[in-house]
Amino acid sequence: MRSAIGLLLSGGVLSLAFLPGDWWLLLGVPAVSFRLLSGRGWQGGLLGGWLWGFSFYFVQGYWALPVFEQRAASPLYAGIAWALAALWASGFHAAFGLVINLKPASGWFWDALVVASAWTVCQWLRSLGTFGFPWAMWSAALAQQPFLIQPADIGAVWLLEWGLAFWNALLGQILASFRSSEIWRLAQISGVLLLIAVGWCGYSLWRMSQNSQLDRSERIVRVGVLQYPRPVRPETERQELDEICMRARSEGVAWLILPESMAHFVPESTDGQQWHERARKFGGSILLGASRRYDSRWRTNSACVLASEQELVCRDKVKLMPFTEARLSWSVFGLLPALGLREPQAIRAGDQLQVLVGKDGTRVGALICSESLYSWLARGMVLEGAEWLAVMSNDSWLPSEVVRYQFAQYCALRAVECRRWVVRASPNGFSGVWTPAGVWSGPPLDRLAFWVSAISTRTDRTLAVRGGDWVVYLALGVVASGSLYPVWKQRKGAVSK
């Protein structure tokens, strides 16, 4: 009973690490959770992991409750949908609790390796599939301190997840050593923790110094980010947009970045013609989100480049937002629509990644809204030749500033993983620019703003880009070895006797 209460409390406290501010130090709380989950048997590990995960997602998801409320049929149904989402996500915590209780005990260091690897694999599995959604990853909370996410250029977010889990597993071993008064073991674990801290901070200091400023050896590009917190309507707004384009031209901007869904390129609309005219007057390249008609039933969510004397070039969103864009074939039962998971609009997913080229010849990898949560998409853009990244979001429908803040944290992760400048345009913010070191600068939230900044193009490729999910595959091997090798060794010893 005490363990169950402890797991519920530790999950709820851990969720507070994701609040805006400096609460990231709460990422040390899983040390307690790991100890409470260990040695419980497979049934206890499964149930304990589920309790821990449910508490974490239930409290962490509180900030998204207004999203459920504005989509659900009633506040009661919104709460039920909120709880169901927490139950689903906590299933991966349950799998983690099961795995770490199936492995035989084999020494503190190997146990910590297996725990960290099992956690990384379960987090990776949570991001896969049509409805995979890597929300509330520990590395996203760590992004509040860009100095500490610099190792992401080695193994992407998975290395950060593994490192945080390994650190907590060792802290949990220290707690156990205190209780058993094992001084030598305590000294060994403390030494390993010290080595990790020195290595992590030393590498971060080195990489921060290399990636915080413009690279004068590369091409410098001036970009303008438009934060436009209201719908585009006739007369006043059209004139306002024309004036912003002319201002961008006067300030020497080469790329004007606008939020997602700013335009509607359908045959019966004149919107496309107006944007082409703005691009002609602007003289540079306009990157904006557009809704395009695919056929009589489907439309696409696209990122489009407009430039004078250049045909419209678009790429369609590949990874659709779960439950709001990705269609649910089983929603015909009626329950989920009532809970707020209504049948999404008929959006067709793109089938390939495509780098967009502007009038100045620079190549941009455009990520549309929730695509910025997935490291494989940014990595794929860089492999296709993207020299910088742009994130175009339309999160004005998110009433919670905290949720928008957490969305933006993933831009810091993408910047460090790929060592690319990241430019983000959102109607309400967070808009602005992230350096390749993950440091943000931009305009205040919830107001009309035009933010101009200089970025440098880059063509190098990090180990995280070239190696992909190599940390996950290595972790899979460790989990398999940690579960099977001790059993094999025990049987081999029995046969030899």
Secondary structure as UniProt FT lines:
FT   HELIX           2..15
FT   HELIX           16..18
FT   HELIX           23..28
FT   HELIX           30..37
FT   TURN            38..39
FT   HELIX           41..60
FT   HELIX           61..64
FT   HELIX           65..71
FT   HELIX           75..102
FT   HELIX           108..126
FT   TURN            130..131
FT   TURN            135..136
FT   HELIX           138..142
FT   TURN            143..144
FT   HELIX           146..149
FT   TURN            150..151
FT   HELIX           152..180
FT   HELIX           183..211
FT   TURN            216..217
FT   STRAND          220..227
FT   TURN            234..235
FT   HELIX           236..250
FT   TURN            251..252
FT   STRAND          255..257
FT   TURN            260..261
FT   STRAND          263..265
FT   TURN            267..268
FT   HELIX           271..282
FT   STRAND          285..293
FT   STRAND          299..307
FT   TURN            308..309
FT   STRAND          310..316
FT   TURN            322..325
FT   HELIX           329..333
FT   HELIX           335..338
FT   TURN            339..340
FT   STRAND          356..357
FT   TURN            359..360
FT   STRAND          363..368
FT   HELIX           369..373
FT   HELIX           375..383
FT   TURN            384..385
FT   STRAND          388..392
FT   HELIX           395..397
FT   HELIX           401..418
FT   STRAND          422..425
FT   STRAND          432..434
FT   TURN            436..437
FT   STRAND          440..441
FT   STRAND          449..456
FT   HELIX           463..467
FT   HELIX           470..496
//
